[in-house]
């Protein structure tokens, strides 16, 4: 296969950089973790703690971590609670580690393009030692679903066009990698992004082209073609 001219990679988080059972669910939701911290800190009931959290902003378009200063909650304490919960349910596959390190060595910019906020992306990557609360040396930018204030987030038809427009990315040298064609591949291609990759770690073929995209069994094969 001819090498692809890629200078920037947009990459999903769940099911792409992480792996988990099909019925994955955290032991406690991020909201419940925060509710418990506010209950303990302020001596409130669960209902009062949740009401206090919701009064900080719009949870439809804001990340809970944005409310921490208003709540007086220690960000590290919240981060560790979420990370420890995630660590019981998700893993960071070896091919993710290999791919991110290879992109960094080659000077190819990798940006998260995900429903996850920056905070949640870091918490998930931290499970594999690829990040901490301050950031990740492997991720250049974080394009969360809430970045543009659209309640539909990443699932909005404007999500990928907005990334290209607001950040001046050249679609001809940009690649989107995800695990769901309907949310990662087709919307990216429709927005003009030239290259789309879907990872399916359970497929038999190492690499196959279909539907306008490239389907790979692990991220190592992406490194081979760019």
Secondary structure as UniProt FT lines:
FT   STRAND          8..11
FT   TURN            14..17
FT   STRAND          19..20
FT   TURN            22..23
FT   HELIX           30..42
FT   HELIX           46..54
FT   TURN            55..56
FT   TURN            59..61
FT   HELIX           64..67
FT   HELIX           68..71
FT   HELIX           75..87
FT   TURN            88..89
FT   STRAND          90..91
FT   HELIX           94..106
FT   STRAND          109..114
FT   HELIX           118..126
FT   TURN            127..129
FT   TURN            133..134
FT   TURN            137..138
FT   STRAND          141..144
FT   TURN            145..148
FT   TURN            151..152
FT   HELIX           153..155
FT   TURN            157..158
FT   HELIX           159..167
FT   HELIX           171..173
FT   STRAND          174..178
FT   HELIX           181..185
FT   HELIX           186..190
FT   TURN            191..192
FT   STRAND          195..199
FT   TURN            201..202
FT   STRAND          207..210
FT   TURN            211..212
FT   STRAND          213..216
FT   HELIX           220..225
//
